[in-house]
Amino acid sequence: MDLDLKKLEEDIRKLNEELEELKKDRVAKGLPAERPPHFVSRVLTELLIERVWPLRNLIVKYASLLAASGTILDLDVKKLRDKYSDDLTLLTESVGMLSGLTGVMLLDCLNKIEKAQLSEEAEASDLMRDLYTNIELCEKGPLLIEEVPEQFDDEELARAHYEKIKHLI
């Protein structure tokens, strides 16, 4: 495989332009140009993943029931949000990038299920595919640990820190 350096340089230039646009958009919204660093430590991430993993398993089961029935099935998304949203939100701030993605993907699954249940045109097969795609991106353990100045092992301190900076994210 030949590496096209000119194309690579052009791609890097475009990505840098997009990054500058994103920074300008953040500043226009009254946010700092850079989002605050992630702050949930590996130790707390592992605890949060253990607590939200039953939701992941439930979504897998729900998706397989969608496949078997061919219809959108009722699921009490509000109850699941009440139980898991705080942990999932905190998990999105994991210093383990793929662990943070687990939080994002599970929250997105809840959104997709809720949207499908409210839509008359939603197809069970489309929802099933979307859910399985998200589930494939969930990781059981923290990976790709970032070096950040402040990490919290204590859940209460992490939640308090999130409350202080959530308007900056």
C-alpha positions in Angstrom: 0.0 0.0 0.0 1.5 3.3 -1.1 1.0 6.2 1.3 -0.2 9.4 -0.5 1.5 12.1 1.5 -0.2 14.9 -0.4 -3.7 13.5 0.4 -2.7 12.9 4.0 -1.5 16.5 4.3 -4.7 17.7 2.8 -6.8 15.6 5.2 -4.9 16.9 8.1 -5.4 20.5 6.9 -9.2 19.9 6.6 -9.3 18.4 10.0 -7.5 21.3 11.5 -9.9 23.7 9.8 -12.9 21.7 11.2 -11.3 21.8 14.7 -11.0 25.6 14.4 -14.6 25.8 13.4 -15.7 23.7 16.4 -13.7 25.9 18.7 -15.3 29.0 17.2 -18.7 27.5 17.6 -18.0 26.7 21.3 -16.8 30.3 21.9 -19.8 31.7 20.1 -22.0 29.7 22.6 -20.1 31.3 25.5 -18.0 28.1 26.2 -14.3 27.8 26.4 -12.7 26.9 23.1 -11.6 23.5 24.6 -13.9 21.3 26.6 -12.7 20.5 30.1 -10.6 17.3 30.4 -12.3 14.0 31.3 -12.0 13.4 35.0 -13.4 10.0 36.0 -10.6 7.7 37.1 -10.0 4.2 35.9 -11.1 2.9 39.4 -14.4 4.8 39.3 -14.9 3.9 35.6 -14.7 0.2 36.4 -17.3 0.6 39.2 -19.7 2.6 36.9 -19.3 0.0 34.1 -20.3 -2.8 36.4 -23.3 -0.8 37.5 -24.5 0.0 33.9 -23.6 -3.4 32.4 -27.1 -4.8 33.2 -28.6 -2.1 31.0 -26.3 -3.2 28.2 -27.4 -6.8 28.6 -31.1 -5.7 28.7 -30.6 -3.8 25.5 -29.1 -6.9 23.8 -32.1 -8.9 25.0 -34.5 -6.2 23.8 -32.8 -6.1 20.4 -33.1 -9.9 20.1 -36.8 -9.7 21.0 -37.2 -7.1 18.3 -35.7 -9.5 15.8 -37.9 -12.3 16.9 -41.2 -10.3 17.0 -40.6 -7.9 14.1 -42.4 -5.2 16.0 -41.4 -2.3 18.3 -42.0 -3.6 21.8 -42.9 -1.5 24.9 -40.0 -0.8 27.2 -40.2 1.6 30.2 -37.4 3.9 29.1 -38.2 6.5 31.8 -37.6 3.9 34.5 -34.3 2.9 32.9 -33.3 6.6 32.6 -34.1 7.1 36.2 -32.0 4.2 37.2 -29.0 4.6 34.9 -28.7 8.2 33.6 -26.5 9.6 36.4 -24.0 6.7 36.1 -24.0 6.9 32.3 -23.5 10.6 32.3 -20.6 10.3 34.7 -19.2 7.4 32.6 -19.1 9.7 29.6 -16.4 11.6 31.5 -14.1 8.6 31.9 -10.4 9.1 31.2 -10.8 5.8 29.3 -12.0 7.1 26.0 -13.7 3.8 24.9 -15.3 3.6 28.4 -16.7 7.1 27.9 -18.1 5.9 24.6 -19.9 3.1 26.4 -21.8 5.7 28.4 -22.6 7.7 25.2 -23.7 4.6 23.3 -26.0 3.3 26.1 -27.6 6.7 26.5 -28.1 6.8 22.7 -29.8 3.3 22.8 -32.3 4.7 25.3 -32.9 7.7 23.0 -33.4 5.4 20.0 -35.8 3.1 21.8 -37.8 6.0 23.1 -37.9 7.7 19.6 -39.0 4.4 18.0 -41.7 3.9 20.5 -43.1 7.4 19.8 -42.9 7.1 16.0 -45.6 5.4 13.9 -43.1 4.8 11.1 -40.3 3.2 13.1 -39.2 -0.3 11.9 -38.2 -2.9 14.4 -35.4 -4.1 12.1 -33.9 -0.5 11.9 -34.1 -0.1 15.7 -32.5 -3.6 16.2 -29.6 -2.7 13.8 -29.0 0.6 15.5 -29.0 -1.0 19.0 -26.6 -3.7 18.0 -24.3 -1.2 16.4 -24.2 0.8 19.6 -23.7 -2.3 21.7 -20.7 -3.3 19.6 -19.0 -0.1 20.7 -19.5 -0.8 24.4 -16.4 -1.9 26.3 -16.3 -3.8 29.6 -13.2 -2.1 30.8 -11.4 1.3 30.5 -9.1 1.5 27.5 -6.9 4.2 26.1 -6.3 6.1 29.3 -5.7 9.8 28.9 -3.3 11.7 31.0 -5.3 14.4 32.7 -4.4 16.7 35.6 -7.4 15.8 37.8 -9.0 12.4 38.2 -11.5 11.3 40.8 -11.8 7.8 42.3 -14.5 9.0 44.7 -18.0 9.1 43.1 -19.3 12.0 45.2 -16.3 14.2 44.3 -16.6 13.2 40.6 -20.4 14.1 40.6 -19.7 17.4 42.3 -16.9 18.2 39.8 -19.3 17.3 36.9 -21.9 19.7 38.3 -19.3 22.5 38.5 -18.2 22.0 34.8 -21.2 20.5 33.0 -22.1 24.0 31.6 -18.6 24.0 29.9 -18.9 20.6 28.2 
